[in-house]
Amino acid sequence: MKRFACFVTGAAMGAAVAVLYAPQKGSDTRKVIREKSEKGFKVAAEKSKQVTEQGRAALNRGVAMADNAKEVVVRKVKAVAA
């Protein structure tokens, strides 16, 4: 996640520098900024979706591991009690 934050920060800084040195009309520059912003939001939304899916998968694996551990403990307790 840190790499993504660094990427976004770098992209924003690069965009700011590009705007300052852009040899084009303001309306053209605003159009480019709008297009890049929209693309950036789409990329961020996709990354967010991927991270959410990975988190859910990790949670499901953790729940399964906990359930398995619980079953092992219950069997061991029953074996000791018997």
RAGI-V196367 format. One record per residue. RES is the residue in one small letter. SS is DSSP state (H for helix, E for strand, L for the rest). PSI is psi in whole degrees, -180 to 180 (999 if undefined). BURIAL is + if it has 16 or more other C-alpha atoms within 10 Angstrom, else -. Layout:
res=RES ss=SS psi=PSI burial=BURIAL
res=RES ss=SS psi=PSI burial=BURIAL
This chain:
res=m ss=L psi=-34 burial=-
res=k ss=H psi=-38 burial=-
res=r ss=H psi=-39 burial=-
res=f ss=H psi=-42 burial=-
res=a ss=H psi=-41 burial=-
res=c ss=H psi=-40 burial=-
res=f ss=H psi=-47 burial=-
res=v ss=H psi=-43 burial=-
res=t ss=H psi=-46 burial=-
res=g ss=H psi=-40 burial=-
res=a ss=H psi=-41 burial=-
res=a ss=H psi=-42 burial=-
res=m ss=H psi=-42 burial=-
res=g ss=H psi=-40 burial=-
res=a ss=H psi=-41 burial=+
res=a ss=H psi=-45 burial=-
res=v ss=H psi=-41 burial=-
res=a ss=H psi=-40 burial=-
res=v ss=H psi=-42 burial=+
res=l ss=H psi=-33 burial=-
res=y ss=L psi=11 burial=-
res=a ss=L psi=125 burial=-
res=p ss=L psi=52 burial=-
res=q ss=L psi=171 burial=-
res=k ss=L psi=154 burial=-
res=g ss=H psi=-40 burial=-
res=s ss=H psi=-38 burial=-
res=d ss=H psi=-41 burial=-
res=t ss=H psi=-43 burial=+
res=r ss=H psi=-38 burial=-
res=k ss=H psi=-45 burial=-
res=v ss=H psi=-44 burial=-
res=i ss=H psi=-44 burial=+
res=r ss=H psi=-45 burial=-
res=e ss=H psi=-43 burial=-
res=k ss=H psi=-38 burial=-
res=s ss=H psi=-45 burial=-
res=e ss=H psi=-43 burial=-
res=k ss=H psi=-42 burial=-
res=g ss=H psi=-41 burial=-
res=f ss=H psi=-39 burial=-
res=k ss=H psi=-43 burial=-
res=v ss=H psi=-44 burial=-
res=a ss=H psi=-41 burial=-
res=a ss=H psi=-41 burial=-
res=e ss=H psi=-44 burial=-
res=k ss=H psi=-41 burial=-
res=s ss=H psi=-42 burial=-
res=k ss=H psi=-44 burial=-
res=q ss=H psi=-44 burial=-
res=v ss=H psi=-40 burial=-
res=t ss=H psi=-45 burial=-
res=e ss=H psi=-42 burial=-
res=q ss=H psi=-39 burial=-
res=g ss=H psi=-42 burial=-
res=r ss=H psi=-42 burial=-
res=a ss=H psi=-43 burial=-
res=a ss=H psi=-41 burial=-
res=l ss=H psi=-45 burial=-
res=n ss=H psi=-40 burial=-
res=r ss=H psi=-41 burial=-
res=g ss=H psi=-42 burial=-
res=v ss=H psi=-43 burial=-
res=a ss=H psi=-42 burial=-
res=m ss=H psi=-41 burial=-
res=a ss=H psi=-42 burial=-
res=d ss=H psi=-43 burial=-
res=n ss=H psi=-43 burial=-
res=a ss=H psi=-41 burial=-
res=k ss=H psi=-45 burial=-
res=e ss=H psi=-41 burial=-
res=v ss=H psi=-46 burial=-
res=v ss=H psi=-44 burial=-
res=v ss=H psi=-44 burial=-
res=r ss=H psi=-42 burial=-
res=k ss=H psi=-41 burial=-
res=v ss=H psi=-43 burial=-
res=k ss=H psi=-38 burial=-
res=a ss=H psi=-39 burial=-
res=v ss=H psi=-38 burial=-
res=a ss=H psi=-24 burial=-
res=a ss=L psi=999 burial=-
